[in-house]
């Protein structure tokens, strides 16, 4: 799945987060979703959705200890 806003603005934290949420909703793309959330947090460490959904991804991927960090 691609997102035009991420293609145009690869450092746009909200676009990365929204793409991550779309990928998260498709349970089979959790690693890609996690990558989006990590990239969004690297750009904007205070973006709460990126941290929250990143934790959800880690939990679904059974990486619980990482999710608690």
BAPADREN-474407 format. One record per residue (C-alpha): residue number from 1; residue in three letters; x, y, z. Coordinates in steps of 0.05 Angstrom, whole numbers, m for minus. Example, Ala and Ser with C-alpha at 12.3 -4.5 7.8 and 13.67 -1.06 7.14 Angstrom:
2
+-----+---------+--------+--------+--------+
! num ! residuo !      x !      y !      z !
+-----+---------+--------+--------+--------+
!   1 !     ALA !    246 !    m90 !    156 !
!   2 !     SER !    273 !    m21 !    143 !
+-----+---------+--------+--------+--------+
END
This chain:
69
+-----+---------+--------+--------+--------+
! num ! residuo !      x !      y !      z !
+-----+---------+--------+--------+--------+
!   1 !     UNK !      0 !      0 !      0 !
!   2 !     UNK !     26 !     68 !    m18 !
!   3 !     UNK !      4 !    136 !      5 !
!   4 !     UNK !     13 !    196 !    m41 !
!   5 !     UNK !     27 !    244 !     17 !
!   6 !     UNK !     84 !    199 !     42 !
!   7 !     UNK !    111 !    196 !    m29 !
!   8 !     UNK !    110 !    272 !    m35 !
!   9 !     UNK !    131 !    287 !     37 !
!  10 !     UNK !    170 !    228 !     66 !
!  11 !     UNK !    184 !    266 !    130 !
!  12 !     UNK !    111 !    285 !    143 !
!  13 !     UNK !     97 !    251 !    210 !
!  14 !     UNK !     20 !    253 !    205 !
!  15 !     UNK !     20 !    223 !    136 !
!  16 !     UNK !     67 !    167 !    160 !
!  17 !     UNK !     21 !    155 !    220 !
!  18 !     UNK !    m42 !    152 !    177 !
!  19 !     UNK !     m9 !    103 !    129 !
!  20 !     UNK !     13 !     62 !    189 !
!  21 !     UNK !    m58 !     61 !    215 !
!  22 !     UNK !    m84 !     37 !    147 !
!  23 !     UNK !    m32 !    m18 !    145 !
!  24 !     UNK !    m47 !    m36 !    218 !
!  25 !     UNK !   m120 !    m46 !    200 !
!  26 !     UNK !    m98 !    m99 !    149 !
!  27 !     UNK !    m70 !   m147 !    202 !
!  28 !     UNK !    m23 !   m180 !    151 !
!  29 !     UNK !     19 !   m117 !    144 !
!  30 !     UNK !     40 !   m104 !    215 !
!  31 !     UNK !    115 !   m100 !    202 !
!  32 !     UNK !    103 !    m46 !    149 !
!  33 !     UNK !     56 !     m9 !    196 !
!  34 !     UNK !    107 !    m12 !    251 !
!  35 !     UNK !    159 !     17 !    204 !
!  36 !     UNK !    113 !     76 !    189 !
!  37 !     UNK !    101 !     89 !    263 !
!  38 !     UNK !    175 !     86 !    278 !
!  39 !     UNK !    191 !    135 !    222 !
!  40 !     UNK !    135 !    181 !    246 !
!  41 !     UNK !    163 !    180 !    317 !
!  42 !     UNK !    233 !    195 !    291 !
!  43 !     UNK !    206 !    258 !    258 !
!  44 !     UNK !    160 !    278 !    315 !
!  45 !     UNK !    174 !    242 !    381 !
!  46 !     UNK !    114 !    275 !    413 !
!  47 !     UNK !     63 !    246 !    364 !
!  48 !     UNK !     18 !    204 !    410 !
!  49 !     UNK !    m15 !    162 !    356 !
!  50 !     UNK !     52 !    137 !    330 !
!  51 !     UNK !     72 !    113 !    399 !
!  52 !     UNK !      4 !     83 !    414 !
!  53 !     UNK !     m5 !     45 !    349 !
!  54 !     UNK !     69 !     25 !    348 !
!  55 !     UNK !     56 !     m8 !    415 !
!  56 !     UNK !     m6 !    m42 !    387 !
!  57 !     UNK !     35 !    m69 !    329 !
!  58 !     UNK !     89 !    m96 !    374 !
!  59 !     UNK !     37 !   m130 !    417 !
!  60 !     UNK !      4 !   m163 !    357 !
!  61 !     UNK !     73 !   m185 !    333 !
!  62 !     UNK !     83 !   m216 !    403 !
!  63 !     UNK !    140 !   m169 !    418 !
!  64 !     UNK !    109 !   m149 !    485 !
!  65 !     UNK !    173 !   m128 !    521 !
!  66 !     UNK !    188 !    m78 !    466 !
!  67 !     UNK !    117 !    m52 !    469 !
!  68 !     UNK !    126 !    m36 !    543 !
!  69 !     UNK !    187 !      7 !    531 !
+-----+---------+--------+--------+--------+
END
